[in-house]
């Protein structure tokens, strides 16, 4: 993971992805477009240096000290 901090919205998107929400559900929950969720998700993948959502979840749990 880079040292670049997450924006508040990236944190919200990340948290919903960790709960198992799909992009469409994240968009509906946050009142933003599907495309915006895709952009935030892409930013998260880059910031965590991972290739997909499964790797993102694993990285977050590893960084937060939780078992994956």
C-alpha positions, 0 to 999 in steps of 0.5 A: 500500500502506498502512503497516499491517504484515502479520501473520505469517499474512498473509505466509504466505498472500501467499507461497503466492499468489505461488507460484500456490497457489489458496485451497484449496491455501493452506488445506491447506498451512497447515492452516487453513480455506478461509474463513480464507484468504479473510479473509487474502486480503481483508485483503491486497487491502485493505492493498495497495490492489488489487482481485484476486490478479493486482494483488496479485502485481504490487504485491508484485513492484513493491514488492520491486523484482522485474519483474512 
